[in-house]
C-alpha cells in the first residue's frame, strides 16, 4: 500500500506542475509573448494524471481510516 500511495502522491504533484505550466502558457499567449507549446500539447494527459492521482490518494486515505 505504501508504494501505491507514493505513486498517487507523485501523480498529483506532476499533474499540478503541468497545470501550472498550462496556466503560464495561457497567460504568456494572452500577452502575445512567445513560449513553448509543450504544456498546451499535453493538456489532456496532464488532466488525466491529476485526476487519477487525486482520486487514488483520496481512496487510499479513506481506506486507511
N, CA, C and O atoms as a Maestro MAE file, in Angstrom:
{
 s_m_m2io_version
 :::
 2.0.0
}

f_m_ct {
 s_m_title
 :::
 protein
 m_atom[260] {
  # First column is atom index #
  i_m_mmod_type
  r_m_x_coord
  r_m_y_coord
  r_m_z_coord
  i_m_residue_number
  s_m_chain_name
  s_m_pdb_residue_name
  s_m_pdb_atom_name
  i_m_atomic_number
  :::
  1 25 0.805 -1.201 0.000 1 A "UNK " " N  " 7
  2 3 0.000 0.000 0.000 1 A "UNK " " CA " 6
  3 2 0.850 1.269 0.000 1 A "UNK " " C  " 6
  4 15 0.470 2.279 -0.592 1 A "UNK " " O  " 8
  5 25 1.986 1.211 0.658 2 A "UNK " " N  " 7
  6 3 2.853 2.379 0.709 2 A "UNK " " CA " 6
  7 2 3.314 2.791 -0.684 2 A "UNK " " C  " 6
  8 15 3.400 3.981 -0.989 2 A "UNK " " O  " 8
  9 25 3.607 1.811 -1.522 3 A "UNK " " N  " 7
  10 3 4.069 2.103 -2.882 3 A "UNK " " CA " 6
  11 2 2.969 2.763 -3.684 3 A "UNK " " C  " 6
  12 15 3.212 3.737 -4.396 3 A "UNK " " O  " 8
  13 25 1.760 2.237 -3.573 4 A "UNK " " N  " 7
  14 3 0.633 2.817 -4.293 4 A "UNK " " CA " 6
  15 2 0.368 4.245 -3.826 4 A "UNK " " C  " 6
  16 15 0.071 5.125 -4.634 4 A "UNK " " O  " 8
  17 25 0.475 4.463 -2.552 5 A "UNK " " N  " 7
  18 3 0.255 5.803 -2.011 5 A "UNK " " CA " 6
  19 2 1.297 6.781 -2.548 5 A "UNK " " C  " 6
  20 15 0.961 7.914 -2.894 5 A "UNK " " O  " 8
  21 25 2.538 6.361 -2.621 6 A "UNK " " N  " 7
  22 3 3.599 7.218 -3.162 6 A "UNK " " CA " 6
  23 2 3.367 7.515 -4.642 6 A "UNK " " C  " 6
  24 15 3.578 8.639 -5.095 6 A "UNK " " O  " 8
  25 25 2.932 6.505 -5.389 7 A "UNK " " N  " 7
  26 3 2.664 6.698 -6.820 7 A "UNK " " CA " 6
  27 2 1.561 7.723 -7.021 7 A "UNK " " C  " 6
  28 15 1.700 8.635 -7.836 7 A "UNK " " O  " 8
  29 25 0.451 7.577 -6.273 8 A "UNK " " N  " 7
  30 3 -0.653 8.523 -6.413 8 A "UNK " " CA " 6
  31 2 -0.242 9.924 -5.982 8 A "UNK " " C  " 6
  32 15 -0.646 10.904 -6.609 8 A "UNK " " O  " 8
  33 25 0.550 10.036 -4.925 9 A "UNK " " N  " 7
  34 3 1.014 11.358 -4.495 9 A "UNK " " CA " 6
  35 2 1.891 12.006 -5.555 9 A "UNK " " C  " 6
  36 15 1.771 13.204 -5.809 9 A "UNK " " O  " 8
  37 25 2.770 11.227 -6.176 10 A "UNK " " N  " 7
  38 3 3.607 11.773 -7.248 10 A "UNK " " CA " 6
  39 2 2.775 12.156 -8.463 10 A "UNK " " C  " 6
  40 15 3.084 13.132 -9.147 10 A "UNK " " O  " 8
  41 25 1.726 11.396 -8.733 11 A "UNK " " N  " 7
  42 3 0.849 11.745 -9.848 11 A "UNK " " CA " 6
  43 2 0.166 13.085 -9.598 11 A "UNK " " C  " 6
  44 15 0.006 13.881 -10.524 11 A "UNK " " O  " 8
  45 25 -0.233 13.337 -8.366 12 A "UNK " " N  " 7
  46 3 -0.850 14.617 -8.021 12 A "UNK " " CA " 6
  47 2 0.163 15.750 -8.205 12 A "UNK " " C  " 6
  48 15 -0.164 16.790 -8.776 12 A "UNK " " O  " 8
  49 25 1.369 15.552 -7.732 13 A "UNK " " N  " 7
  50 3 2.407 16.593 -7.853 13 A "UNK " " CA " 6
  51 2 2.707 16.881 -9.326 13 A "UNK " " C  " 6
  52 15 2.774 18.042 -9.730 13 A "UNK " " O  " 8
  53 25 2.885 15.846 -10.113 14 A "UNK " " N  " 7
  54 3 3.174 16.031 -11.539 14 A "UNK " " CA " 6
  55 2 2.008 16.708 -12.240 14 A "UNK " " C  " 6
  56 15 2.211 17.600 -13.064 14 A "UNK " " O  " 8
  57 25 0.790 16.293 -11.922 15 A "UNK " " N  " 7
  58 3 -0.392 16.917 -12.506 15 A "UNK " " CA " 6
  59 2 -0.497 18.387 -12.161 15 A "UNK " " C  " 6
  60 15 -0.857 19.201 -13.012 15 A "UNK " " O  " 8
  61 25 -0.183 18.743 -10.909 16 A "UNK " " N  " 7
  62 3 -0.222 20.150 -10.503 16 A "UNK " " CA " 6
  63 2 0.853 20.971 -11.209 16 A "UNK " " C  " 6
  64 15 0.608 22.111 -11.601 16 A "UNK " " O  " 8
  65 25 2.044 20.391 -11.372 17 A "UNK " " N  " 7
  66 3 3.109 21.100 -12.097 17 A "UNK " " CA " 6
  67 2 2.711 21.347 -13.552 17 A "UNK " " C  " 6
  68 15 2.962 22.423 -14.096 17 A "UNK " " O  " 8
  69 25 2.098 20.357 -14.170 18 A "UNK " " N  " 7
  70 3 1.646 20.538 -15.548 18 A "UNK " " CA " 6
  71 2 0.505 21.550 -15.627 18 A "UNK " " C  " 6
  72 15 0.393 22.281 -16.611 18 A "UNK " " O  " 8
  73 25 -0.338 21.597 -14.605 19 A "UNK " " N  " 7
  74 3 -1.409 22.588 -14.555 19 A "UNK " " CA " 6
  75 2 -0.837 23.999 -14.467 19 A "UNK " " C  " 6
  76 15 -1.309 24.903 -15.155 19 A "UNK " " O  " 8
  77 25 0.166 24.190 -13.634 20 A "UNK " " N  " 7
  78 3 0.829 25.488 -13.524 20 A "UNK " " CA " 6
  79 2 1.475 25.863 -14.860 20 A "UNK " " C  " 6
  80 15 1.428 27.020 -15.277 20 A "UNK " " O  " 8
  81 25 2.071 24.883 -15.519 21 A "UNK " " N  " 7
  82 3 2.671 25.134 -16.833 21 A "UNK " " CA " 6
  83 2 1.642 25.569 -17.860 21 A "UNK " " C  " 6
  84 15 1.904 26.455 -18.672 21 A "UNK " " O  " 8
  85 25 0.465 24.943 -17.825 22 A "UNK " " N  " 7
  86 3 -0.596 25.347 -18.753 22 A "UNK " " CA " 6
  87 2 -1.079 26.754 -18.465 22 A "UNK " " C  " 6
  88 15 -1.366 27.518 -19.386 22 A "UNK " " O  " 8
  89 25 -1.172 27.102 -17.177 23 A "UNK " " N  " 7
  90 3 -1.612 28.454 -16.816 23 A "UNK " " CA " 6
  91 2 -0.593 29.491 -17.285 23 A "UNK " " C  " 6
  92 15 -0.967 30.526 -17.836 23 A "UNK " " O  " 8
  93 25 0.690 29.216 -17.067 24 A "UNK " " N  " 7
  94 3 1.740 30.138 -17.514 24 A "UNK " " CA " 6
  95 2 1.717 30.268 -19.041 24 A "UNK " " C  " 6
  96 15 1.861 31.368 -19.575 24 A "UNK " " O  " 8
  97 25 1.537 29.156 -19.732 25 A "UNK " " N  " 7
  98 3 1.463 29.185 -21.191 25 A "UNK " " CA " 6
  99 2 0.290 30.040 -21.657 25 A "UNK " " C  " 6
  100 15 0.432 30.831 -22.589 25 A "UNK " " O  " 8
  101 25 -0.867 29.886 -21.015 26 A "UNK " " N  " 7
  102 3 -2.049 30.662 -21.396 26 A "UNK " " CA " 6
  103 2 -1.839 32.152 -21.150 26 A "UNK " " C  " 6
  104 15 -2.213 32.979 -21.981 26 A "UNK " " O  " 8
  105 25 -1.246 32.493 -20.019 27 A "UNK " " N  " 7
  106 3 -1.005 33.904 -19.701 27 A "UNK " " CA " 6
  107 2 -0.037 34.514 -20.700 27 A "UNK " " C  " 6
  108 15 -0.267 35.614 -21.205 27 A "UNK " " O  " 8
  109 25 1.043 33.801 -20.984 28 A "UNK " " N  " 7
  110 3 2.026 34.340 -21.933 28 A "UNK " " CA " 6
  111 2 1.462 34.419 -23.347 28 A "UNK " " C  " 6
  112 15 1.802 35.331 -24.101 28 A "UNK " " O  " 8
  113 25 0.608 33.474 -23.710 29 A "UNK " " N  " 7
  114 3 -0.028 33.534 -25.030 29 A "UNK " " CA " 6
  115 2 -0.974 34.724 -25.097 29 A "UNK " " C  " 6
  116 15 -1.051 35.403 -26.121 29 A "UNK " " O  " 8
  117 25 -1.696 34.979 -24.006 30 A "UNK " " N  " 7
  118 3 -2.601 36.128 -23.939 30 A "UNK " " CA " 6
  119 2 -1.829 37.433 -24.083 30 A "UNK " " C  " 6
  120 15 -2.307 38.383 -24.703 30 A "UNK " " O  " 8
  121 25 -0.624 37.469 -23.501 31 A "UNK " " N  " 7
  122 3 0.206 38.661 -23.579 31 A "UNK " " CA " 6
  123 2 1.026 38.696 -24.869 31 A "UNK " " C  " 6
  124 15 1.830 39.606 -25.070 31 A "UNK " " O  " 8
  125 25 0.823 37.713 -25.736 32 A "UNK " " N  " 7
  126 3 1.495 37.595 -27.035 32 A "UNK " " CA " 6
  127 2 3.010 37.511 -26.889 32 A "UNK " " C  " 6
  128 15 3.752 38.089 -27.683 32 A "UNK " " O  " 8
  129 25 3.459 36.791 -25.874 33 A "UNK " " N  " 7
  130 3 4.874 36.526 -25.663 33 A "UNK " " CA " 6
  131 2 5.142 35.099 -26.111 33 A "UNK " " C  " 6
  132 15 4.481 34.180 -25.628 33 A "UNK " " O  " 8
  133 25 6.084 34.879 -27.014 34 A "UNK " " N  " 7
  134 3 6.340 33.514 -27.473 34 A "UNK " " CA " 6
  135 2 6.825 32.617 -26.334 34 A "UNK " " C  " 6
  136 15 7.664 33.008 -25.523 34 A "UNK " " O  " 8
  137 25 6.273 31.411 -26.301 35 A "UNK " " N  " 7
  138 3 6.607 30.459 -25.245 35 A "UNK " " CA " 6
  139 2 6.415 29.066 -25.810 35 A "UNK " " C  " 6
  140 15 5.767 28.894 -26.842 35 A "UNK " " O  " 8
  141 25 6.973 28.073 -25.140 36 A "UNK " " N  " 7
  142 3 6.860 26.704 -25.609 36 A "UNK " " CA " 6
  143 2 5.404 26.231 -25.616 36 A "UNK " " C  " 6
  144 15 4.594 26.695 -24.813 36 A "UNK " " O  " 8
  145 25 5.080 25.324 -26.509 37 A "UNK " " N  " 7
  146 3 3.724 24.781 -26.569 37 A "UNK " " CA " 6
  147 2 3.646 23.415 -25.910 37 A "UNK " " C  " 6
  148 15 2.645 22.715 -26.063 37 A "UNK " " O  " 8
  149 25 4.684 23.021 -25.178 38 A "UNK " " N  " 7
  150 3 4.711 21.709 -24.542 38 A "UNK " " CA " 6
  151 2 3.494 21.492 -23.653 38 A "UNK " " C  " 6
  152 15 2.857 20.441 -23.720 38 A "UNK " " O  " 8
  153 25 3.167 22.476 -22.821 39 A "UNK " " N  " 7
  154 3 2.073 22.318 -21.869 39 A "UNK " " CA " 6
  155 2 0.718 22.326 -22.563 39 A "UNK " " C  " 6
  156 15 -0.226 21.690 -22.093 39 A "UNK " " O  " 8
  157 25 0.620 23.034 -23.665 40 A "UNK " " N  " 7
  158 3 -0.628 23.064 -24.420 40 A "UNK " " CA " 6
  159 2 -0.848 21.742 -25.141 40 A "UNK " " C  " 6
  160 15 -1.979 21.265 -25.234 40 A "UNK " " O  " 8
  161 25 0.225 21.148 -25.652 41 A "UNK " " N  " 7
  162 3 0.121 19.912 -26.418 41 A "UNK " " CA " 6
  163 2 -0.284 18.722 -25.558 41 A "UNK " " C  " 6
  164 15 -0.916 17.791 -26.057 41 A "UNK " " O  " 8
  165 25 0.063 18.732 -24.296 42 A "UNK " " N  " 7
  166 3 -0.187 17.585 -23.419 42 A "UNK " " CA " 6
  167 2 -1.211 17.898 -22.327 42 A "UNK " " C  " 6
  168 15 -1.112 17.343 -21.233 42 A "UNK " " O  " 8
  169 25 -2.179 18.757 -22.586 43 A "UNK " " N  " 7
  170 3 -3.091 19.138 -21.518 43 A "UNK " " CA " 6
  171 2 -4.072 18.028 -21.153 43 A "UNK " " C  " 6
  172 15 -4.455 17.932 -19.987 43 A "UNK " " O  " 8
  173 25 -4.493 17.191 -22.087 44 A "UNK " " N  " 7
  174 3 -5.405 16.095 -21.762 44 A "UNK " " CA " 6
  175 2 -4.694 15.065 -20.881 44 A "UNK " " C  " 6
  176 15 -5.267 14.570 -19.911 44 A "UNK " " O  " 8
  177 25 -3.471 14.754 -21.216 45 A "UNK " " N  " 7
  178 3 -2.705 13.785 -20.433 45 A "UNK " " CA " 6
  179 2 -2.486 14.300 -19.017 45 A "UNK " " C  " 6
  180 15 -2.591 13.536 -18.058 45 A "UNK " " O  " 8
  181 25 -2.182 15.585 -18.876 46 A "UNK " " N  " 7
  182 3 -1.939 16.120 -17.540 46 A "UNK " " CA " 6
  183 2 -3.215 16.138 -16.700 46 A "UNK " " C  " 6
  184 15 -3.156 15.922 -15.490 46 A "UNK " " O  " 8
  185 25 -4.368 16.390 -17.324 47 A "UNK " " N  " 7
  186 3 -5.634 16.305 -16.591 47 A "UNK " " CA " 6
  187 2 -5.871 14.886 -16.095 47 A "UNK " " C  " 6
  188 15 -6.282 14.681 -14.953 47 A "UNK " " O  " 8
  189 25 -5.614 13.916 -16.949 48 A "UNK " " N  " 7
  190 3 -5.814 12.511 -16.568 48 A "UNK " " CA " 6
  191 2 -4.892 12.141 -15.410 48 A "UNK " " C  " 6
  192 15 -5.327 11.497 -14.456 48 A "UNK " " O  " 8
  193 25 -3.626 12.540 -15.484 49 A "UNK " " N  " 7
  194 3 -2.674 12.248 -14.412 49 A "UNK " " CA " 6
  195 2 -3.142 12.882 -13.102 49 A "UNK " " C  " 6
  196 15 -3.109 12.240 -12.053 49 A "UNK " " O  " 8
  197 25 -3.576 14.134 -13.163 50 A "UNK " " N  " 7
  198 3 -4.014 14.832 -11.956 50 A "UNK " " CA " 6
  199 2 -5.261 14.188 -11.358 50 A "UNK " " C  " 6
  200 15 -5.336 14.002 -10.144 50 A "UNK " " O  " 8
  201 25 -6.232 13.849 -12.189 51 A "UNK " " N  " 7
  202 3 -7.477 13.262 -11.699 51 A "UNK " " CA " 6
  203 2 -7.239 11.881 -11.101 51 A "UNK " " C  " 6
  204 15 -7.743 11.582 -10.018 51 A "UNK " " O  " 8
  205 25 -6.479 11.037 -11.791 52 A "UNK " " N  " 7
  206 3 -6.198 9.694 -11.266 52 A "UNK " " CA " 6
  207 2 -5.421 9.790 -9.953 52 A "UNK " " C  " 6
  208 15 -5.716 9.058 -9.008 52 A "UNK " " O  " 8
  209 25 -4.448 10.668 -9.886 53 A "UNK " " N  " 7
  210 3 -3.676 10.834 -8.658 53 A "UNK " " CA " 6
  211 2 -4.532 11.321 -7.506 53 A "UNK " " C  " 6
  212 15 -4.400 10.833 -6.383 53 A "UNK " " O  " 8
  213 25 -5.413 12.282 -7.772 54 A "UNK " " N  " 7
  214 3 -6.272 12.810 -6.707 54 A "UNK " " CA " 6
  215 2 -7.269 11.768 -6.228 54 A "UNK " " C  " 6
  216 15 -7.464 11.604 -5.024 54 A "UNK " " O  " 8
  217 25 -7.899 11.063 -7.158 55 A "UNK " " N  " 7
  218 3 -8.870 10.035 -6.784 55 A "UNK " " CA " 6
  219 2 -8.181 8.895 -6.035 55 A "UNK " " C  " 6
  220 15 -8.691 8.426 -5.018 55 A "UNK " " O  " 8
  221 25 -7.044 8.455 -6.523 56 A "UNK " " N  " 7
  222 3 -6.315 7.380 -5.861 56 A "UNK " " CA " 6
  223 2 -5.867 7.755 -4.469 56 A "UNK " " C  " 6
  224 15 -5.957 6.941 -3.550 56 A "UNK " " O  " 8
  225 25 -5.379 8.987 -4.293 57 A "UNK " " N  " 7
  226 3 -4.960 9.440 -2.963 57 A "UNK " " CA " 6
  227 2 -6.138 9.483 -2.005 57 A "UNK " " C  " 6
  228 15 -6.019 9.091 -0.844 57 A "UNK " " O  " 8
  229 25 -7.272 9.960 -2.495 58 A "UNK " " N  " 7
  230 3 -8.464 10.056 -1.647 58 A "UNK " " CA " 6
  231 2 -8.959 8.674 -1.251 58 A "UNK " " C  " 6
  232 15 -9.339 8.463 -0.099 58 A "UNK " " O  " 8
  233 25 -8.963 7.742 -2.173 59 A "UNK " " N  " 7
  234 3 -9.408 6.376 -1.860 59 A "UNK " " CA " 6
  235 2 -8.499 5.743 -0.822 59 A "UNK " " C  " 6
  236 15 -8.980 5.110 0.118 59 A "UNK " " O  " 8
  237 25 -7.199 5.903 -0.976 60 A "UNK " " N  " 7
  238 3 -6.271 5.321 -0.001 60 A "UNK " " CA " 6
  239 2 -6.392 5.985 1.370 60 A "UNK " " C  " 6
  240 15 -6.243 5.314 2.391 60 A "UNK " " O  " 8
  241 25 -6.658 7.291 1.411 61 A "UNK " " N  " 7
  242 3 -6.850 7.966 2.693 61 A "UNK " " CA " 6
  243 2 -8.105 7.438 3.392 61 A "UNK " " C  " 6
  244 15 -8.094 7.210 4.602 61 A "UNK " " O  " 8
  245 25 -9.181 7.246 2.635 62 A "UNK " " N  " 7
  246 3 -10.410 6.714 3.215 62 A "UNK " " CA " 6
  247 2 -10.223 5.287 3.690 62 A "UNK " " C  " 6
  248 15 -10.782 4.900 4.717 62 A "UNK " " O  " 8
  249 25 -9.457 4.510 2.971 63 A "UNK " " N  " 7
  250 3 -9.229 3.120 3.325 63 A "UNK " " CA " 6
  251 2 -8.377 2.992 4.597 63 A "UNK " " C  " 6
  252 15 -8.558 2.055 5.374 63 A "UNK " " O  " 8
  253 25 -7.454 3.930 4.804 64 A "UNK " " N  " 7
  254 3 -6.568 3.875 5.978 64 A "UNK " " CA " 6
  255 2 -7.282 4.256 7.275 64 A "UNK " " C  " 6
  256 15 -6.797 3.939 8.362 64 A "UNK " " O  " 8
  257 25 -8.426 4.931 7.174 65 A "UNK " " N  " 7
  258 3 -9.139 5.364 8.387 65 A "UNK " " CA " 6
  259 2 -9.833 4.235 9.066 65 A "UNK " " C  " 6
  260 15 -10.475 4.436 10.097 65 A "UNK " " O  " 8
  :::
 }
 m_bond[259] {
  # First column is bond index #
  i_m_from
  i_m_to
  i_m_order
  :::
  1 1 2 1
  2 2 3 1
  3 3 4 2
  4 3 5 1
  5 5 6 1
  6 6 7 1
  7 7 8 2
  8 7 9 1
  9 9 10 1
  10 10 11 1
  11 11 12 2
  12 11 13 1
  13 13 14 1
  14 14 15 1
  15 15 16 2
  16 15 17 1
  17 17 18 1
  18 18 19 1
  19 19 20 2
  20 19 21 1
  21 21 22 1
  22 22 23 1
  23 23 24 2
  24 23 25 1
  25 25 26 1
  26 26 27 1
  27 27 28 2
  28 27 29 1
  29 29 30 1
  30 30 31 1
  31 31 32 2
  32 31 33 1
  33 33 34 1
  34 34 35 1
  35 35 36 2
  36 35 37 1
  37 37 38 1
  38 38 39 1
  39 39 40 2
  40 39 41 1
  41 41 42 1
  42 42 43 1
  43 43 44 2
  44 43 45 1
  45 45 46 1
  46 46 47 1
  47 47 48 2
  48 47 49 1
  49 49 50 1
  50 50 51 1
  51 51 52 2
  52 51 53 1
  53 53 54 1
  54 54 55 1
  55 55 56 2
  56 55 57 1
  57 57 58 1
  58 58 59 1
  59 59 60 2
  60 59 61 1
  61 61 62 1
  62 62 63 1
  63 63 64 2
  64 63 65 1
  65 65 66 1
  66 66 67 1
  67 67 68 2
  68 67 69 1
  69 69 70 1
  70 70 71 1
  71 71 72 2
  72 71 73 1
  73 73 74 1
  74 74 75 1
  75 75 76 2
  76 75 77 1
  77 77 78 1
  78 78 79 1
  79 79 80 2
  80 79 81 1
  81 81 82 1
  82 82 83 1
  83 83 84 2
  84 83 85 1
  85 85 86 1
  86 86 87 1
  87 87 88 2
  88 87 89 1
  89 89 90 1
  90 90 91 1
  91 91 92 2
  92 91 93 1
  93 93 94 1
  94 94 95 1
  95 95 96 2
  96 95 97 1
  97 97 98 1
  98 98 99 1
  99 99 100 2
  100 99 101 1
  101 101 102 1
  102 102 103 1
  103 103 104 2
  104 103 105 1
  105 105 106 1
  106 106 107 1
  107 107 108 2
  108 107 109 1
  109 109 110 1
  110 110 111 1
  111 111 112 2
  112 111 113 1
  113 113 114 1
  114 114 115 1
  115 115 116 2
  116 115 117 1
  117 117 118 1
  118 118 119 1
  119 119 120 2
  120 119 121 1
  121 121 122 1
  122 122 123 1
  123 123 124 2
  124 123 125 1
  125 125 126 1
  126 126 127 1
  127 127 128 2
  128 127 129 1
  129 129 130 1
  130 130 131 1
  131 131 132 2
  132 131 133 1
  133 133 134 1
  134 134 135 1
  135 135 136 2
  136 135 137 1
  137 137 138 1
  138 138 139 1
  139 139 140 2
  140 139 141 1
  141 141 142 1
  142 142 143 1
  143 143 144 2
  144 143 145 1
  145 145 146 1
  146 146 147 1
  147 147 148 2
  148 147 149 1
  149 149 150 1
  150 150 151 1
  151 151 152 2
  152 151 153 1
  153 153 154 1
  154 154 155 1
  155 155 156 2
  156 155 157 1
  157 157 158 1
  158 158 159 1
  159 159 160 2
  160 159 161 1
  161 161 162 1
  162 162 163 1
  163 163 164 2
  164 163 165 1
  165 165 166 1
  166 166 167 1
  167 167 168 2
  168 167 169 1
  169 169 170 1
  170 170 171 1
  171 171 172 2
  172 171 173 1
  173 173 174 1
  174 174 175 1
  175 175 176 2
  176 175 177 1
  177 177 178 1
  178 178 179 1
  179 179 180 2
  180 179 181 1
  181 181 182 1
  182 182 183 1
  183 183 184 2
  184 183 185 1
  185 185 186 1
  186 186 187 1
  187 187 188 2
  188 187 189 1
  189 189 190 1
  190 190 191 1
  191 191 192 2
  192 191 193 1
  193 193 194 1
  194 194 195 1
  195 195 196 2
  196 195 197 1
  197 197 198 1
  198 198 199 1
  199 199 200 2
  200 199 201 1
  201 201 202 1
  202 202 203 1
  203 203 204 2
  204 203 205 1
  205 205 206 1
  206 206 207 1
  207 207 208 2
  208 207 209 1
  209 209 210 1
  210 210 211 1
  211 211 212 2
  212 211 213 1
  213 213 214 1
  214 214 215 1
  215 215 216 2
  216 215 217 1
  217 217 218 1
  218 218 219 1
  219 219 220 2
  220 219 221 1
  221 221 222 1
  222 222 223 1
  223 223 224 2
  224 223 225 1
  225 225 226 1
  226 226 227 1
  227 227 228 2
  228 227 229 1
  229 229 230 1
  230 230 231 1
  231 231 232 2
  232 231 233 1
  233 233 234 1
  234 234 235 1
  235 235 236 2
  236 235 237 1
  237 237 238 1
  238 238 239 1
  239 239 240 2
  240 239 241 1
  241 241 242 1
  242 242 243 1
  243 243 244 2
  244 243 245 1
  245 245 246 1
  246 246 247 1
  247 247 248 2
  248 247 249 1
  249 249 250 1
  250 250 251 1
  251 251 252 2
  252 251 253 1
  253 253 254 1
  254 254 255 1
  255 255 256 2
  256 255 257 1
  257 257 258 1
  258 258 259 1
  259 259 260 2
  :::
 }
}
